[in-house]
Amino acid sequence: MGLNEETPRYTPTLFSSYPEFKGQVFYPGNLEKNRELFASENLKKSIEDGAKQMGFSRLIKLQLSHSTTVYHLKNFDFDPTQTFPADSIIVDIPQVAIALTHADCQATLIYDRRQKRFAAVHAGWRGLFGNIYIKTIEKMCSLGSKSTDLLAFLGPSLGLKHAAFENYRNEIPKVYHQKKVFPHHFDLKAMAKEQFLSQGLLESNIEISPLCTAENNDFCSYRRAKKQNGSMSARNFTICGLDFLSSPVT
C-alpha cells in the first residue's frame, strides 16, 4: 500500500505559468483504500511518497502549533530529519519540499515569481486572527520581495457555513468581532484575502479554493468528524517546492 499517481490531488491554476514552483494538495477522496493512506500511522510515508512523485528528494515537515512564528530557510545547512517548529516557513533554496498537514485549517502557498522565493503557511483560526499572513508577507518583503510580485494560493479549507464560533467573544480578538456573520460565523477565507490585499497583493494574483473541507466528504475534516461524534487523526497534506537551480530573475 502506498501513495500513487491516482491518489486525488488539487493543483492550483495560479502557478501554471511558473513551472519551476510546484504545489499540490493531497486528499483521500471517496475510496476507503485511499483513506488509509491519510491515517496518522501512514501519513509520514504518504507525504514522503508525494514528495518523491513531485521530484523532490529533500523534505521538511513543519511542526505545527497554531502559532504565528515565521521561519526563514536560506541554505542547505539543516538536518533533513528535523521538523521546524513553525506554522510559516519562507524558503530561498531549490530542491527542498515543504509539507503541511491540515484538516479544516488553511494551507497557503505564496510565491515570489521574480525572486523565486516562496512561503508555505498553515493558518488555523488562531493563526489567521493573529495575522500570520501579514507577518509572513512582511518578512518576505524585508528579504527583498515586492508585494506585487507575490502570488497567493489558499487551498480547500473551512467555509463560512461551517465556521461557527459560539464562544467568539472569548476566542477571537475584539477587533475582529465586527467581521461576524449572523449568528456567530466568520468567513475565514474572506479574512485571509483581506490580509493579502492589505499587504499590496494584486487581486488577480490571489486564488482561493471554493471547496469547504467540512462540506466535501473527499477531504479530511476535524469539524465534520467532531459533529459526527467521531475521532479524526487523518489529515490532508500540501507539498510545495522549487525544482530549479537557476538564479533569480532580474
TIMAR-844952 format. One record per residue: residue number from 1; residue in one letter; x, y, z of N, C-alpha, C in turn. Coordinates in nm, 4 decimals. Layout:
REM residues N
NUM_A_X_Y_Z_X_Y_Z_X_Y_Z $
...
END
This chain:
REM residues 250
1_M_0.0847_-0.1201_0.0000_0.0000_0.0000_0.0000_0.0878_0.1244_0.0000 $
2_G_0.0531_0.2196_-0.0816_0.1292_0.3428_-0.0846_0.0650_0.4443_-0.1766 $
3_L_0.1045_0.5665_-0.1593_0.0532_0.6741_-0.2432_0.0938_0.6492_-0.3877 $
4_N_0.0042_0.6707_-0.4814_0.0370_0.6539_-0.6229_-0.0177_0.7702_-0.7033 $
5_E_0.0053_0.7676_-0.8320_-0.0331_0.8794_-0.9185_-0.1845_0.8971_-0.9266 $
6_E_-0.2610_0.7962_-0.8854_-0.4064_0.8043_-0.8917_-0.4670_0.8628_-0.7637 $
7_T_-0.3835_0.8818_-0.6619_-0.4334_0.9427_-0.5388_-0.4817_1.0844_-0.5689 $
8_P_-0.6011_1.1216_-0.5238_-0.6551_1.2548_-0.5554_-0.5633_1.3671_-0.5090 $
9_R_-0.5560_1.4708_-0.5908_-0.4789_1.5885_-0.5538_-0.5387_1.7114_-0.6213 $
10_Y_-0.5248_1.8221_-0.5563_-0.5778_1.9507_-0.6035_-0.4579_2.0354_-0.6426 $
11_T_-0.4546_2.0763_-0.7689_-0.3421_2.1553_-0.8191_-0.3886_2.2970_-0.8514 $
12_P_-0.3288_2.3981_-0.7898_-0.3696_2.5369_-0.8185_-0.3378_2.5752_-0.9621 $
13_T_-0.4241_2.6574_-1.0203_-0.4000_2.7057_-1.1564_-0.3126_2.8310_-1.1559 $
14_L_-0.3035_2.8965_-1.0416_-0.2332_3.0249_-1.0308_-0.0867_3.0144_-1.0716 $
15_F_-0.0249_2.8998_-1.0453_0.1178_2.8847_-1.0714_0.1473_2.8179_-1.2055 $
16_S_0.0469_2.8024_-1.2899_0.0646_2.7279_-1.4146_0.1668_2.7924_-1.5080 $
17_S_0.1860_2.9222_-1.4975_0.2849_2.9911_-1.5824_0.4241_2.9902_-1.5211 $
18_Y_0.4373_2.9262_-1.4053_0.5660_2.9225_-1.3350_0.5978_2.7782_-1.2966 $
19_P_0.6355_2.6978_-1.3964_0.6557_2.5536_-1.3722_0.7678_2.5217_-1.2756 $
20_E_0.8542_2.6192_-1.2467_0.9618_2.5945_-1.1506_0.9091_2.5795_-1.0073 $
21_F_0.7877_2.6286_-0.9827_0.7285_2.6171_-0.8495_0.6162_2.5148_-0.8542 $
22_K_0.6293_2.4126_-0.7729_0.5313_2.3052_-0.7695_0.4548_2.3082_-0.6376 $
23_G_0.3241_2.2927_-0.6475_0.2425_2.2865_-0.5279_0.1205_2.1999_-0.5526 $
24_Q_0.0945_2.1057_-0.4621_-0.0215_2.0182_-0.4755_-0.0807_1.9877_-0.3381 $
25_V_-0.2143_1.9762_-0.3361_-0.2866_1.9372_-0.2155_-0.3305_1.7922_-0.2326 $
26_F_-0.2897_1.7047_-0.1425_-0.3253_1.5632_-0.1469_-0.4388_1.5369_-0.0479 $
27_Y_-0.5379_1.4580_-0.0917_-0.6522_1.4280_-0.0057_-0.7051_1.2884_-0.0404 $
28_P_-0.7793_1.2248_0.0490_-0.8144_1.0839_0.0276_-0.9193_1.0565_-0.0781 $
29_G_-1.0118_1.1488_-0.1022_-1.1194_1.1186_-0.1961_-1.2209_1.0243_-0.1321 $
30_N_-1.2980_0.9557_-0.2159_-1.4076_0.8738_-0.1626_-1.3776_0.7252_-0.1595 $
31_L_-1.2530_0.6851_-0.1836_-1.2170_0.5441_-0.1795_-1.1574_0.5088_-0.0434 $
32_E_-1.2091_0.4023_0.0170_-1.1639_0.3643_0.1504_-1.0154_0.3308_0.1525 $
33_K_-0.9639_0.2688_0.0451_-0.8216_0.2333_0.0409_-0.7337_0.3584_0.0430 $
34_N_-0.7830_0.4674_-0.0143_-0.7079_0.5932_-0.0095_-0.7109_0.6539_0.1301 $
35_R_-0.8225_0.6393_0.1993_-0.8341_0.6985_0.3324_-0.7309_0.6407_0.4284 $
36_E_-0.6950_0.5149_0.4098_-0.5935_0.4541_0.4950_-0.4594_0.5252_0.4801 $
37_L_-0.4321_0.5770_0.3610_-0.3042_0.6434_0.3350_-0.2904_0.7745_0.4121 $
38_F_-0.4037_0.8312_0.4539_-0.4027_0.9607_0.5221_-0.4225_0.9476_0.6729 $
39_A_-0.4338_0.8226_0.7197_-0.4431_0.7978_0.8632_-0.3087_0.8276_0.9278 $
40_S_-0.3096_0.8592_1.0559_-0.1882_0.9045_1.1247_-0.0732_0.8063_1.1129 $
41_E_-0.1028_0.6751_1.1177_0.0046_0.5760_1.1139_0.0708_0.5629_0.9765 $
42_N_0.0036_0.6115_0.8710_0.0578_0.6010_0.7361_0.0950_0.7361_0.6756 $
43_L_0.0669_0.8427_0.7477_0.0797_0.9767_0.6907_0.2235_1.0117_0.6538 $
44_K_0.3186_0.9770_0.7388_0.4590_1.0098_0.7127_0.5058_0.9499_0.5800 $
45_K_0.4761_0.8223_0.5589_0.5172_0.7569_0.4349_0.4445_0.8167_0.3139 $
46_S_0.3159_0.8481_0.3310_0.2396_0.9061_0.2197_0.2975_1.0408_0.1784 $
47_I_0.3370_1.1222_0.2768_0.3976_1.2518_0.2456_0.5303_1.2320_0.1730 $
48_E_0.6104_1.1378_0.2188_0.7377_1.1093_0.1523_0.7156_1.0612_0.0093 $
49_D_0.6148_0.9769_-0.0105_0.5818_0.9296_-0.1454_0.5389_1.0459_-0.2343 $
50_G_0.4567_1.1356_-0.1791_0.4102_1.2500_-0.2561_0.5241_1.3404_-0.2982 $
51_A_0.6182_1.3644_-0.2073_0.7338_1.4489_-0.2392_0.8173_1.3868_-0.3507 $
52_K_0.8380_1.2558_-0.3447_0.9168_1.1875_-0.4475_0.8465_1.1944_-0.5825 $
53_Q_0.7143_1.1765_-0.5825_0.6385_1.1843_-0.7068_0.6474_1.3227_-0.7697 $
54_M_0.6640_1.4249_-0.6867_0.6762_1.5618_-0.7367_0.8204_1.5962_-0.7750 $
55_G_0.9126_1.5028_-0.7510_1.0509_1.5225_-0.7936_1.1452_1.5736_-0.6867 $
56_F_1.1056_1.5655_-0.5600_1.1893_1.6163_-0.4517_1.2499_1.5020_-0.3708 $
57_S_1.3781_1.5139_-0.3414_1.4453_1.4136_-0.2587_1.4660_1.4632_-0.1159 $
58_R_1.4567_1.5944_-0.0940_1.4684_1.6521_0.0394_1.3308_1.7006_0.0838 $
59_L_1.2988_1.6727_0.2084_1.1642_1.7022_0.2571_1.1699_1.7559_0.3990 $
60_I_1.0944_1.8624_0.4232_1.0795_1.9185_0.5574_0.9309_1.9246_0.5905 $
61_K_0.8946_1.8721_0.7059_0.7571_1.8810_0.7538_0.7536_1.9787_0.8709 $
62_L_0.6646_2.0747_0.8629_0.6537_2.1719_0.9709_0.5877_2.1095_1.0937 $
63_Q_0.6394_2.1439_1.2085_0.5808_2.1028_1.3363_0.4827_2.2116_1.3780 $
64_L_0.3565_2.1885_1.3492_0.2549_2.2920_1.3615_0.2102_2.3106_1.5055 $
65_S_0.1900_2.4374_1.5425_0.1471_2.4671_1.6794_0.0398_2.5759_1.6826 $
66_H_-0.0170_2.6084_1.5664_-0.1193_2.7141_1.5560_-0.0642_2.8477_1.6078 $
67_S_0.0615_2.8716_1.5782_0.1268_2.9950_1.6203_0.1362_3.0902_1.5006 $
68_T_0.2069_3.2004_1.5208_0.2328_3.2924_1.4090_0.3837_3.3061_1.3859 $
69_T_0.4578_3.2030_1.4260_0.6023_3.2027_1.4047_0.6339_3.1865_1.2565 $
70_V_0.7257_3.2668_1.2058_0.7686_3.2581_1.0657_0.9164_3.2203_1.0642 $
71_Y_0.9491_3.1121_0.9967_1.0872_3.0650_0.9891_1.1419_3.0907_0.8493 $
72_H_1.2685_3.1287_0.8417_1.3319_3.1547_0.7132_1.4403_3.0510_0.6865 $
73_L_1.4213_2.9702_0.5828_1.5198_2.8698_0.5429_1.5974_2.9251_0.4233 $
74_K_1.7273_2.9505_0.4423_1.8040_3.0185_0.3379_1.9251_2.9418_0.2883 $
75_N_1.9528_2.8241_0.3436_2.0645_2.7443_0.2930_2.0385_2.5971_0.3196 $
76_F_2.1309_2.5133_0.2747_2.1133_2.3693_0.2865_2.1612_2.3151_0.4208 $
77_D_2.2035_2.4006_0.5092_2.2609_2.3577_0.6363_2.1492_2.3249_0.7363 $
78_F_2.0881_2.2071_0.7185_1.9834_2.1659_0.8096_1.9787_2.0136_0.8157 $
79_D_1.9219_1.9634_0.9206_1.9050_1.8200_0.9398_1.7762_1.7773_0.8691 $
80_P_1.7848_1.6913_0.7664_1.6644_1.6548_0.6910_1.5601_1.5802_0.7735 $
81_T_1.5999_1.5292_0.8918_1.5028_1.4614_0.9774_1.4364_1.5585_1.0744 $
82_Q_1.4822_1.6825_1.0728_1.4313_1.7832_1.1649_1.2935_1.8316_1.1230 $
83_T_1.2074_1.8567_1.2208_1.0810_1.9245_1.1927_1.0926_2.0651_1.2485 $
84_F_1.0528_2.1617_1.1702_1.0666_2.3016_1.2106_0.9442_2.3454_1.2898 $
85_P_0.9654_2.4000_1.4095_0.8533_2.4436_1.4942_0.7985_2.5774_1.4477 $
86_A_0.7262_2.5746_1.3388_0.6710_2.6980_1.2834_0.5482_2.6647_1.2009 $
87_D_0.4572_2.7610_1.1921_0.3407_2.7441_1.1057_0.3586_2.8171_0.9733 $
88_S_0.4710_2.8839_0.9576_0.5010_2.9525_0.8317_0.6506_2.9443_0.8067 $
89_I_0.6867_2.9068_0.6855_0.8281_2.8967_0.6502_0.8516_2.9629_0.5154 $
90_I_0.9544_3.0451_0.5082_0.9954_3.1107_0.3838_1.1211_3.0408_0.3352 $
91_V_1.1226_3.0043_0.2074_1.2316_2.9236_0.1531_1.2946_2.9938_0.0341 $
92_D_1.4265_3.0039_0.0374_1.5024_3.0675_-0.0700_1.5815_2.9673_-0.1539 $
93_I_1.5735_2.8406_-0.1211_1.6579_2.7421_-0.1890_1.5723_2.6403_-0.2645 $
94_P_1.6252_2.5879_-0.3751_1.5514_2.4899_-0.4552_1.5724_2.3478_-0.4052 $
95_Q_1.4958_2.2576_-0.4644_1.5091_2.1128_-0.4422_1.4726_2.0686_-0.3007 $
96_V_1.4039_2.1521_-0.2249_1.3578_2.1149_-0.0914_1.2054_2.1254_-0.0883 $
97_A_1.1394_2.0144_-0.0554_0.9940_2.0148_-0.0462_0.9518_2.0487_0.0967 $
98_I_0.8484_2.1300_0.1077_0.7878_2.1620_0.2368_0.6514_2.0941_0.2430 $
99_A_0.6228_2.0278_0.3548_0.4947_1.9591_0.3707_0.4165_2.0202_0.4866 $
100_L_0.2903_2.0481_0.4602_0.1968_2.0967_0.5612_0.0843_1.9952_0.5751 $
101_T_0.0507_1.9555_0.6963_-0.0673_1.8721_0.7176_-0.1812_1.9619_0.7656 $
102_H_-0.3018_1.9237_0.7287_-0.4160_2.0092_0.7626_-0.5460_1.9322_0.7460 $
103_A_-0.6463_1.9730_0.8206_-0.7806_1.9180_0.8064_-0.8717_2.0312_0.7591 $
104_D_-0.9185_2.1156_0.8518_-1.0007_2.2307_0.8123_-0.9198_2.3593_0.8046 $
105_C_-0.7975_2.3573_0.8545_-0.7139_2.4778_0.8525_-0.6725_2.5142_0.7105 $
106_Q_-0.6288_2.6366_0.6943_-0.5854_2.6852_0.5627_-0.4387_2.6493_0.5388 $
107_A_-0.4138_2.5861_0.4263_-0.2768_2.5632_0.3800_-0.2572_2.6564_0.2606 $
108_T_-0.1645_2.7491_0.2748_-0.1498_2.8565_0.1772_-0.0071_2.8635_0.1254 $
109_L_0.0062_2.8811_-0.0055_0.1358_2.8933_-0.0710_0.1476_3.0338_-0.1285 $
110_I_0.2584_3.1006_-0.0995_0.2838_3.2345_-0.1506_0.4149_3.2303_-0.2285 $
111_Y_0.4100_3.2660_-0.3549_0.5277_3.2545_-0.4413_0.5685_3.3896_-0.4964 $
112_D_0.6962_3.4228_-0.4812_0.7544_3.5419_-0.5422_0.8064_3.5021_-0.6795 $
113_R_0.7332_3.5394_-0.7830_0.7658_3.4940_-0.9182_0.8938_3.5560_-0.9718 $
114_R_0.9403_3.6646_-0.9095_1.0625_3.7282_-0.9587_1.1855_3.6834_-0.8800 $
115_Q_1.1766_3.6838_-0.7488_1.2899_3.6438_-0.6662_1.3010_3.4926_-0.6509 $
116_K_1.1987_3.4196_-0.6964_1.1980_3.2736_-0.6826_1.2125_3.2335_-0.5354 $
117_R_1.1271_3.2923_-0.4564_1.1209_3.2657_-0.3127_0.9757_3.2273_-0.2818 $
118_F_0.9547_3.1372_-0.1870_0.8164_3.1027_-0.1554_0.7971_3.0865_-0.0055 $
119_A_0.6719_3.0919_0.0320_0.6336_3.0671_0.1710_0.5239_2.9623_0.1728 $
120_A_0.5319_2.8723_0.2701_0.4259_2.7751_0.2949_0.3693_2.8080_0.4321 $
121_V_0.2384_2.8288_0.4378_0.1761_2.8795_0.5606_0.0601_2.7904_0.6030 $
122_H_0.0612_2.7508_0.7294_-0.0519_2.6806_0.7895_-0.1254_2.7815_0.8775 $
123_A_-0.2504_2.8071_0.8449_-0.3271_2.9073_0.9202_-0.4537_2.8452_0.9759 $
124_G_-0.4486_2.8104_1.1037_-0.5717_2.7792_1.1743_-0.6386_2.9107_1.2102 $
125_W_-0.7526_2.9040_1.2762_-0.8202_3.0312_1.3067_-0.7370_3.1159_1.4025 $
126_R_-0.6600_3.0524_1.4892_-0.5747_3.1302_1.5793_-0.4665_3.2043_1.5014 $
127_G_-0.4055_3.1344_1.4064_-0.3030_3.1985_1.3255_-0.3590_3.3079_1.2378 $
128_L_-0.4772_3.2818_1.1823_-0.5406_3.3809_1.0958_-0.5718_3.5086_1.1738 $
129_F_-0.6348_3.4939_1.2906_-0.6668_3.6110_1.3717_-0.5416_3.6733_1.4320 $
130_G_-0.4324_3.5983_1.4322_-0.3040_3.6519_1.4778_-0.2237_3.7155_1.3662 $
131_N_-0.2857_3.7283_1.2467_-0.2246_3.7956_1.1313_-0.1017_3.7229_1.0768 $
132_I_-0.1093_3.5894_1.0699_0.0054_3.5137_1.0219_0.0402_3.5477_0.8767 $
133_Y_-0.0603_3.5777_0.7939_-0.0305_3.6125_0.6546_0.0409_3.7473_0.6460 $
134_I_-0.0054_3.8411_0.7241_0.0591_3.9727_0.7242_0.2040_3.9599_0.7686 $
135_K_0.2281_3.8832_0.8744_0.3636_3.8654_0.9245_0.4524_3.7949_0.8223 $
136_T_0.3968_3.6980_0.7516_0.4741_3.6258_0.6501_0.5106_3.7165_0.5340 $
137_I_0.4129_3.7919_0.4849_0.4379_3.8806_0.3713_0.5335_3.9925_0.4097 $
138_E_0.5181_4.0461_0.5290_0.6117_4.1487_0.5759_0.7540_4.0944_0.5791 $
139_K_0.7697_3.9716_0.6252_0.9022_3.9103_0.6298_0.9573_3.8892_0.4889 $
140_M_0.8738_3.8426_0.3963_0.9187_3.8234_0.2585_0.9651_3.9555_0.1986 $
141_C_0.8898_4.0611_0.2248_0.9260_4.1926_0.1697_1.0532_4.2460_0.2347 $
142_S_1.0760_4.2126_0.3606_1.2001_4.2550_0.4265_1.3214_4.1845_0.3655 $
143_L_1.2961_4.0715_0.2978_1.4040_3.9965_0.2327_1.4248_4.0406_0.0879 $
144_G_1.3416_4.1341_0.0427_1.3585_4.1868_-0.0919_1.2442_4.1610_-0.1878 $
145_S_1.1423_4.0906_-0.1441_1.0270_4.0666_-0.2305_0.9426_4.1929_-0.2432 $
146_K_0.8699_4.2031_-0.3532_0.7730_4.3100_-0.3733_0.6341_4.2478_-0.3735 $
147_S_0.5420_4.3109_-0.3037_0.4095_4.2523_-0.2874_0.3388_4.2287_-0.4207 $
148_T_0.3660_4.3145_-0.5191_0.3000_4.2989_-0.6498_0.3545_4.1797_-0.7282 $
149_D_0.4660_4.1222_-0.6824_0.5217_4.0031_-0.7466_0.4743_3.8742_-0.6805 $
150_L_0.3996_3.8867_-0.5718_0.3603_3.7690_-0.4955_0.2301_3.7087_-0.5469 $
151_L_0.2273_3.5775_-0.5557_0.1091_3.5015_-0.5929_0.0666_3.4193_-0.4710 $
152_A_-0.0598_3.4235_-0.4332_-0.1065_3.3537_-0.3133_-0.2172_3.2548_-0.3486 $
153_F_-0.1966_3.1306_-0.3077_-0.2976_3.0250_-0.3267_-0.3400_2.9722_-0.1908 $
154_L_-0.4698_2.9754_-0.1648_-0.5268_2.9222_-0.0416_-0.6101_2.8006_-0.0791 $
155_G_-0.5739_2.6851_-0.0267_-0.6358_2.5598_-0.0676_-0.7679_2.5302_0.0009 $
156_P_-0.8266_2.4144_-0.0282_-0.9531_2.3725_0.0345_-0.9434_2.3791_0.1869 $
157_S_-1.0413_2.4407_0.2476_-1.0383_2.4623_0.3929_-1.1799_2.4963_0.4388 $
158_L_-1.1930_2.5292_0.5655_-1.3248_2.5518_0.6245_-1.3957_2.6714_0.5603 $
159_G_-1.5200_2.6488_0.5160_-1.6003_2.7541_0.4560_-1.6911_2.8224_0.5573 $
160_L_-1.7538_2.9285_0.5150_-1.8358_3.0113_0.6042_-1.9456_2.9319_0.6751 $
161_K_-2.0132_2.8444_0.6030_-2.1270_2.7707_0.6592_-2.0875_2.6916_0.7832 $
162_H_-1.9661_2.6419_0.7856_-1.9229_2.5550_0.8953_-1.8258_2.6240_0.9913 $
163_A_-1.7947_2.7504_0.9664_-1.7002_2.8229_1.0526_-1.7745_2.8941_1.1644 $
164_A_-1.8340_2.8148_1.2542_-1.9107_2.8694_1.3654_-1.8220_2.8796_1.4896 $
165_F_-1.8303_2.9940_1.5565_-1.7545_3.0177_1.6797_-1.8521_3.0699_1.7854 $
166_E_-1.9153_2.9777_1.8557_-2.0159_3.0160_1.9541_-1.9550_3.0974_2.0690 $
167_N_-1.8294_3.0729_2.0994_-1.7608_3.1462_2.2068_-1.6659_3.2515_2.1509 $
168_Y_-1.7064_3.3125_2.0403_-1.6160_3.4046_1.9717_-1.5727_3.5220_2.0595 $
169_R_-1.6569_3.5626_2.1531_-1.6202_3.6768_2.2382_-1.4963_3.6472_2.3215 $
170_N_-1.4763_3.5208_2.3563_-1.3602_3.4813_2.4362_-1.2449_3.4302_2.3507 $
171_E_-1.2769_3.3784_2.2324_-1.1749_3.3140_2.1492_-1.1098_3.4091_2.0483 $
172_I_-1.1868_3.5027_1.9986_-1.1426_3.5856_1.8866_-1.1190_3.7294_1.9341 $
173_P_-1.0072_3.7890_1.8944_-0.9786_3.9271_1.9346_-1.0952_4.0210_1.9004 $
174_K_-1.1210_4.1140_1.9901_-1.2369_4.2017_1.9766_-1.2360_4.2798_1.8462 $
175_V_-1.1181_4.3129_1.7954_-1.1089_4.3915_1.6727_-1.1749_4.3203_1.5545 $
176_Y_-1.1884_4.1869_1.5654_-1.2472_4.1106_1.4550_-1.3958_4.0808_1.4749 $
177_H_-1.4531_4.1194_1.5871_-1.5927_4.0861_1.6138_-1.6860_4.1471_1.5098 $
178_Q_-1.6475_4.2582_1.4533_-1.7305_4.3222_1.3514_-1.7389_4.2395_1.2232 $
179_K_-1.6485_4.1412_1.2087_-1.6492_4.0548_1.0903_-1.7490_3.9403_1.1040 $
180_K_-1.8119_3.9291_1.2197_-1.9043_3.8185_1.2445_-2.0224_3.8234_1.1479 $
181_V_-2.0566_3.7048_1.0975_-2.1742_3.6897_1.0125_-2.2790_3.6155_1.0947 $
182_F_-2.4026_3.6629_1.0902_-2.5098_3.6049_1.1734_-2.5155_3.4534_1.1588 $
183_P_-2.5338_3.3780_1.2715_-2.5373_3.4302_1.4091_-2.3975_3.4403_1.4726 $
184_H_-2.3086_3.3452_1.4449_-2.1745_3.3526_1.5045_-2.0722_3.2849_1.4131 $
185_H_-2.0827_3.3134_1.2853_-1.9923_3.2567_1.1860_-1.8941_3.3638_1.1377 $
186_F_-1.7794_3.3161_1.0900_-1.6775_3.4055_1.0352_-1.6312_3.3500_0.9010 $
187_D_-1.6211_3.4380_0.8032_-1.5754_3.3971_0.6697_-1.4226_3.4003_0.6698 $
188_L_-1.3620_3.2884_0.7057_-1.2168_3.2826_0.7230_-1.1427_3.3045_0.5911 $
189_K_-1.2000_3.2570_0.4830_-1.1341_3.2747_0.3527_-1.1359_3.4223_0.3113 $
190_A_-1.2458_3.4887_0.3355_-1.2542_3.6315_0.3026_-1.1572_3.7113_0.3887 $
191_M_-1.1420_3.6702_0.5133_-1.0499_3.7413_0.6017_-0.9051_3.7210_0.5580 $
192_A_-0.8741_3.6015_0.5099_-0.7397_3.5775_0.4565_-0.7144_3.6668_0.3350 $
193_K_-0.8130_3.6751_0.2484_-0.7983_3.7593_0.1293_-0.7766_3.9054_0.1685 $
194_E_-0.8461_3.9511_0.2709_-0.8270_4.0885_0.3181_-0.6831_4.1115_0.3624 $
195_Q_-0.6249_4.0118_0.4283_-0.4856_4.0261_0.4704_-0.3924_4.0333_0.3498 $
196_F_-0.4178_3.9508_0.2491_-0.3355_3.9560_0.1271_-0.3432_4.0949_0.0632 $
197_L_-0.4647_4.1430_0.0469_-0.4844_4.2721_-0.0198_-0.4261_4.3862_0.0632 $
198_S_-0.4351_4.3749_0.1948_-0.3834_4.4814_0.2807_-0.2325_4.4967_0.2690 $
199_Q_-0.1663_4.3913_0.2242_-0.0209_4.3942_0.2090_0.0216_4.4250_0.0658 $
200_G_-0.0737_4.4598_-0.0186_-0.0405_4.5044_-0.1531_-0.0447_4.3987_-0.2608 $
201_L_-0.0909_4.2757_-0.2288_-0.1033_4.1756_-0.3331_-0.2148_4.2166_-0.4292 $
202_L_-0.1973_4.1859_-0.5552_-0.2988_4.2159_-0.6552_-0.4084_4.1097_-0.6494 $
203_E_-0.5318_4.1523_-0.6641_-0.6432_4.0576_-0.6570_-0.6305_3.9482_-0.7627 $
204_S_-0.5761_3.9844_-0.8786_-0.5587_3.8864_-0.9860_-0.4511_3.7836_-0.9528 $
205_N_-0.3725_3.8093_-0.8482_-0.2664_3.7173_-0.8078_-0.3054_3.6353_-0.6850 $
206_I_-0.4356_3.6277_-0.6591_-0.4850_3.5524_-0.5438_-0.5825_3.4451_-0.5928 $
207_E_-0.5594_3.3211_-0.5531_-0.6503_3.2109_-0.5854_-0.6945_3.1451_-0.4549 $
208_I_-0.8241_3.1435_-0.4314_-0.8790_3.0829_-0.3108_-0.9750_2.9717_-0.3511 $
209_S_-0.9449_2.8506_-0.3099_-1.0312_2.7379_-0.3439_-1.1689_2.7557_-0.2805 $
210_P_-1.2763_2.7344_-0.3580_-1.4111_2.7464_-0.3015_-1.4515_2.6224_-0.2212 $
211_L_-1.3717_2.5165_-0.2247_-1.4079_2.3910_-0.1597_-1.3966_2.4026_-0.0081 $
212_C_-1.4995_2.3557_0.0598_-1.5009_2.3527_0.2061_-1.4723_2.2103_0.2511 $
213_T_-1.3730_2.1922_0.3342_-1.3351_2.0589_0.3785_-1.4435_1.9927_0.4636 $
214_A_-1.5182_2.0717_0.5390_-1.6254_2.0158_0.6213_-1.7461_1.9764_0.5374 $
215_E_-1.7637_2.0442_0.4257_-1.8776_2.0198_0.3372_-1.8506_1.9043_0.2419 $
216_N_-1.7252_1.8915_0.1984_-1.6878_1.7942_0.0955_-1.6280_1.6702_0.1612 $
217_N_-1.6954_1.5576_0.1483_-1.6525_1.4346_0.2141_-1.5237_1.3763_0.1575 $
218_D_-1.4752_1.4297_0.0465_-1.3495_1.3806_-0.0095_-1.2295_1.4210_0.0754 $
219_F_-1.2489_1.5220_0.1595_-1.1386_1.5760_0.2392_-1.1516_1.5336_0.3856 $
220_C_-1.0379_1.5255_0.4526_-1.0382_1.5056_0.5975_-1.0866_1.6344_0.6630 $
221_S_-1.1730_1.6223_0.7626_-1.2282_1.7402_0.8289_-1.2447_1.7140_0.9776 $
222_Y_-1.1802_1.7950_1.0583_-1.1932_1.7851_1.2028_-1.3344_1.8220_1.2470 $
223_R_-1.3883_1.9291_1.1909_-1.5209_1.9754_1.2318_-1.6286_1.8741_1.1959 $
224_R_-1.6174_1.8139_1.0789_-1.7173_1.7143_1.0388_-1.7098_1.5917_1.1294 $
225_A_-1.5873_1.5471_1.1583_-1.5709_1.4303_1.2455_-1.6243_1.4588_1.3850 $
226_K_-1.5986_1.5781_1.4359_-1.6457_1.6159_1.5690_-1.7985_1.6187_1.5731 $
227_K_-1.8598_1.6688_1.4671_-2.0061_1.6766_1.4602_-2.0675_1.5376_1.4588 $
228_Q_-1.9951_1.4428_1.3999_-2.0429_1.3053_1.3924_-2.0008_1.2239_1.5140 $
229_N_-1.9461_1.2936_1.6141_-1.9036_1.2305_1.7391_-1.7979_1.1228_1.7170 $
230_G_-1.7123_1.1478_1.6220_-1.6048_1.0531_1.5944_-1.4698_1.1176_1.6156 $
231_S_-1.3670_1.0349_1.6244_-1.2309_1.0866_1.6344_-1.1730_1.0965_1.4942 $
232_M_-1.0776_1.1853_1.4762_-1.0224_1.2062_1.3433_-0.8746_1.2381_1.3543 $
233_S_-0.7912_1.1420_1.3177_-0.6466_1.1638_1.3193_-0.5914_1.1788_1.1786 $
234_A_-0.6746_1.1499_1.0777_-0.6288_1.1613_0.9395_-0.6153_1.3080_0.9000 $
235_R_-0.5272_1.3338_0.8063_-0.5039_1.4709_0.7610_-0.4828_1.4740_0.6091 $
236_N_-0.5316_1.5813_0.5470_-0.4893_1.6148_0.4115_-0.3484_1.6700_0.4245 $
237_F_-0.2766_1.6797_0.3134_-0.1465_1.7456_0.3209_-0.1137_1.8169_0.1903 $
238_T_-0.0352_1.9223_0.2039_0.0083_2.0031_0.0903_0.1602_1.9980_0.0826 $
239_I_0.2118_1.9786_-0.0392_0.3563_1.9759_-0.0626_0.3902_2.0811_-0.1671 $
240_C_0.4985_2.1545_-0.1446_0.5400_2.2544_-0.2421_0.6919_2.2674_-0.2410 $
241_G_0.7446_2.3255_-0.3473_0.8887_2.3490_-0.3533_0.9321_2.3958_-0.4899 $
242_L_1.0552_2.4428_-0.4978_1.1172_2.4856_-0.6232_1.2012_2.3705_-0.6774 $
243_D_1.1949_2.3482_-0.8087_1.2701_2.2357_-0.8648_1.3718_2.2815_-0.9693 $
244_F_1.4280_2.3998_-0.9496_1.5263_2.4505_-1.0447_1.6515_2.4957_-0.9676 $
245_L_1.7605_2.5166_-1.0415_1.8860_2.5571_-0.9792_1.9396_2.6873_-1.0390 $
246_S_1.8516_2.7614_-1.1031_1.8964_2.8840_-1.1698_1.8922_3.0020_-1.0745 $
247_S_1.9469_3.1152_-1.1190_1.9473_3.2374_-1.0402_1.8126_3.3074_-1.0519 $
248_P_1.7784_3.3923_-0.9548_1.6529_3.4667_-0.9624_1.6458_3.5535_-1.0871 $
249_V_1.5238_3.5733_-1.1359_1.5021_3.6624_-1.2500_1.5248_3.8048_-1.2030 $
250_T_1.5859_3.8862_-1.2863_1.6103_4.0267_-1.2500_1.5256_4.1174_-1.3365 $
END
